[in-house]
């Protein structure tokens, strides 16, 4: 059952951190917007630099280079009009915030050295324009060792607490992690934790979640 954090928080609510919601296997869903109401722009942040820096020497050995790993943030989207696509650094598909697909990736941190990580923005001023958005991370270069990367994705809406999803339960060897799904439901936009690892490329991620797009090789 999704948590509706649009309700006004009650003081001293059992010691719960009202500034952040951690999606877990036991509590995997949360409401981001109510039905018929816009939420504005939500920031999706992927941060793995701290964990990678702590294990810099180890990661460098795994990757066979001093640069460690290149962990990328991206998403598959499906709009209400049936249009589908991908927002990611690969292929320079950075999207757009105020025109379709209403999702924008602001850059590509290739080394893990950017303090703020990678950020993607989802414009939910008109949530009815969306059907679903699948947020994912991909190890583009380096050894696929998710436990060492220790990544975390944080969604920050204009109001209400942040939503955090940790890339735990690692499946080392898989290059892609499906992190969370934003879906337009009768009750509004919900966020569902996935943290499911896919052994393959974006086309394999597509097949796993029934996106039905055609893919071709791309590069940065």
C-alpha positions as CSV (number, residue, x, y, z in Angstrom):
1,X,0.0,0.0,0.0
2,X,1.4,3.4,-1.0
3,X,2.2,6.0,1.6
4,X,0.5,9.3,1.0
5,X,2.9,11.9,2.2
6,X,0.7,14.7,1.0
7,X,-1.0,14.5,4.3
8,X,0.2,17.0,6.9
9,X,2.8,15.3,9.1
10,X,1.9,14.8,12.7
11,X,4.5,15.9,15.3
12,X,6.5,13.2,17.1
13,X,5.2,10.5,14.7
14,X,6.8,7.6,16.4
15,X,10.3,8.8,15.7
16,X,9.9,8.6,11.9
17,X,12.1,10.8,9.9
18,X,9.6,13.2,8.3
19,X,12.2,14.8,6.0
20,X,13.0,11.5,4.1
21,X,11.2,8.4,3.1
22,X,13.3,5.3,2.5
23,X,11.7,2.8,0.1
24,X,12.5,-0.7,1.2
25,X,11.3,-4.3,0.3
26,X,8.9,-4.0,3.3
27,X,7.6,-0.5,2.3
28,X,8.2,-0.2,-1.4
29,X,5.7,2.4,-2.5
30,X,4.9,6.1,-1.9
31,X,2.4,8.6,-3.4
32,X,4.2,11.5,-5.2
33,X,1.1,13.4,-6.3
34,X,-2.6,13.2,-5.6
35,X,-5.0,12.5,-8.5
36,X,-5.6,15.6,-10.6
37,X,-2.9,17.7,-8.9
38,X,0.5,18.8,-10.3
39,X,3.7,18.4,-8.2
40,X,6.0,20.6,-10.2
41,X,9.5,19.5,-11.0
42,X,11.0,16.5,-9.1
43,X,14.7,16.1,-9.1
44,X,16.1,12.5,-9.3
45,X,19.7,12.3,-8.0
46,X,22.1,9.4,-8.4
47,X,25.0,9.7,-6.0
48,X,27.8,7.1,-5.9
49,X,30.9,9.2,-5.6
50,X,31.3,8.8,-1.9
51,X,31.1,5.1,-1.9
52,X,33.4,4.9,-5.0
53,X,35.9,7.3,-3.5
54,X,36.1,5.2,-0.3
55,X,37.1,2.2,-2.3
56,X,39.0,4.0,-5.1
57,X,42.0,1.7,-5.2
58,X,39.8,-1.4,-5.1
59,X,37.5,-0.1,-7.8
60,X,40.4,0.9,-10.0
61,X,41.8,-2.7,-9.8
62,X,38.4,-4.0,-10.7
63,X,38.1,-1.7,-13.7
64,X,41.6,-2.2,-14.8
65,X,42.1,1.6,-14.9
66,X,42.6,4.4,-12.6
67,X,39.3,5.9,-13.6
68,X,37.2,3.3,-11.7
69,X,33.6,2.9,-13.0
70,X,31.3,5.1,-15.0
71,X,27.8,4.9,-13.5
72,X,25.0,6.5,-15.5
73,X,21.5,7.6,-14.5
74,X,18.7,7.3,-17.1
75,X,15.1,6.4,-17.6
76,X,12.7,4.8,-20.0
77,X,9.4,6.8,-20.3
78,X,6.0,6.2,-21.7
79,X,3.7,9.2,-22.0
80,X,-0.1,9.1,-21.9
81,X,-0.3,9.6,-25.7
82,X,1.7,6.4,-26.3
83,X,5.0,7.9,-27.2
84,X,8.0,6.1,-25.7
85,X,11.7,6.8,-25.4
86,X,14.9,6.9,-23.3
87,X,16.6,9.7,-21.5
88,X,20.3,8.9,-20.9
89,X,23.8,10.2,-21.6
90,X,24.5,7.4,-24.1
91,X,23.6,8.8,-27.5
92,X,23.2,12.3,-26.1
93,X,19.5,11.7,-25.3
94,X,19.3,14.3,-22.6
95,X,15.6,15.0,-23.1
96,X,13.7,18.3,-22.4
97,X,11.9,19.7,-19.4
98,X,9.2,21.8,-20.8
99,X,8.4,19.9,-24.0
100,X,8.0,16.2,-24.5
101,X,9.2,14.0,-22.8
102,X,9.2,16.5,-19.9
103,X,12.3,14.8,-18.5
104,X,15.8,16.3,-18.6
105,X,19.2,14.8,-17.6
106,X,21.6,17.6,-16.8
107,X,24.9,16.0,-17.5
108,X,27.2,13.0,-17.4
109,X,29.6,12.3,-14.5
110,X,32.0,9.9,-16.0
111,X,34.4,9.6,-13.1
112,X,32.2,9.8,-9.9
113,X,34.1,12.9,-8.9
114,X,31.2,15.4,-9.2
115,X,30.0,16.0,-5.6
116,X,26.4,16.4,-6.6
117,X,26.3,13.2,-8.7
118,X,24.0,13.0,-11.7
119,X,20.6,14.7,-11.8
120,X,17.5,14.1,-13.8
121,X,14.4,16.3,-13.6
122,X,10.8,15.2,-14.2
123,X,8.2,17.9,-14.8
124,X,5.0,16.8,-13.1
125,X,3.1,20.1,-13.5
126,X,0.7,18.1,-15.6
127,X,1.0,14.5,-14.3
128,X,-1.8,13.4,-16.7
129,X,0.8,13.6,-19.5
130,X,2.7,10.6,-18.1
131,X,1.9,6.9,-18.0
132,X,5.1,5.5,-16.5
133,X,8.8,6.3,-16.0
134,X,11.4,3.6,-15.2
135,X,14.5,5.0,-13.5
136,X,17.6,3.0,-14.0
137,X,21.4,3.1,-13.5
138,X,23.9,1.5,-15.7
139,X,27.6,0.7,-15.3
140,X,28.8,2.0,-18.6
141,X,32.5,1.4,-18.0
142,X,34.3,-0.6,-15.4
143,X,33.6,-3.9,-13.6
144,X,29.9,-4.4,-12.7
145,X,30.4,-4.4,-8.9
146,X,27.3,-2.8,-7.4
147,X,28.3,-3.6,-3.8
148,X,31.5,-1.6,-4.2
149,X,29.8,1.4,-5.9
150,X,27.3,1.7,-3.1
151,X,24.9,3.9,-5.0
152,X,21.8,5.7,-3.8
153,X,19.0,7.5,-5.7
154,X,17.1,10.4,-4.1
155,X,13.9,11.9,-5.4
156,X,13.3,15.5,-4.2
157,X,9.8,16.9,-5.0
158,X,9.0,20.6,-4.6
159,X,7.2,19.8,-1.3
160,X,7.2,16.9,1.1
161,X,10.0,14.7,2.2
162,X,12.7,13.3,-0.1
163,X,12.4,9.7,-1.3
164,X,15.5,7.5,-1.1
165,X,16.2,4.2,-2.8
166,X,19.5,2.4,-2.1
167,X,21.0,0.2,-4.7
168,X,21.3,-2.7,-2.3
169,X,20.8,-6.5,-2.8
170,X,23.6,-6.2,-5.5
171,X,23.8,-8.7,-8.4
172,X,27.4,-8.3,-9.4
173,X,27.9,-9.1,-13.0
174,X,24.7,-7.3,-14.2
175,X,25.3,-3.9,-15.7
176,X,21.9,-2.4,-15.3
177,X,19.8,-1.8,-12.1
178,X,16.1,-1.0,-12.5
179,X,15.7,1.4,-9.5
180,X,12.1,2.7,-9.3
181,X,9.0,3.1,-11.4
182,X,6.9,6.2,-11.5
183,X,3.3,5.4,-12.5
184,X,0.2,7.3,-13.2
185,X,-2.5,5.6,-11.1
186,X,-6.2,6.6,-10.3
187,X,-4.8,8.0,-7.0
188,X,-2.0,10.0,-8.6
189,X,1.6,9.5,-9.4
190,X,3.2,6.8,-7.3
191,X,6.8,5.7,-6.9
192,X,7.5,2.0,-6.5
193,X,10.9,0.6,-5.5
194,X,12.3,-2.0,-7.9
195,X,16.1,-2.5,-7.3
196,X,16.1,-5.3,-9.8
197,X,19.3,-6.1,-11.7
198,X,19.3,-6.9,-15.5
199,X,22.2,-8.8,-17.1
200,X,22.5,-7.1,-20.5
201,X,21.8,-3.8,-22.2
202,X,19.0,-1.3,-22.3
203,X,17.2,-3.5,-24.8
204,X,17.2,-6.3,-22.2
205,X,15.8,-3.8,-19.6
206,X,13.1,-2.9,-22.2
207,X,12.1,-6.5,-22.6
208,X,12.0,-7.1,-18.9
209,X,9.5,-4.3,-18.4
210,X,7.5,-4.6,-21.7
211,X,8.5,-1.3,-23.2
212,X,8.5,-2.6,-26.8
213,X,11.0,-0.2,-28.4
214,X,13.6,-0.8,-31.1
215,X,17.2,-0.4,-30.1
216,X,20.5,0.2,-31.9
217,X,24.0,0.6,-30.6
218,X,25.0,4.0,-29.3
219,X,28.0,5.7,-27.7
220,X,28.9,8.8,-25.7
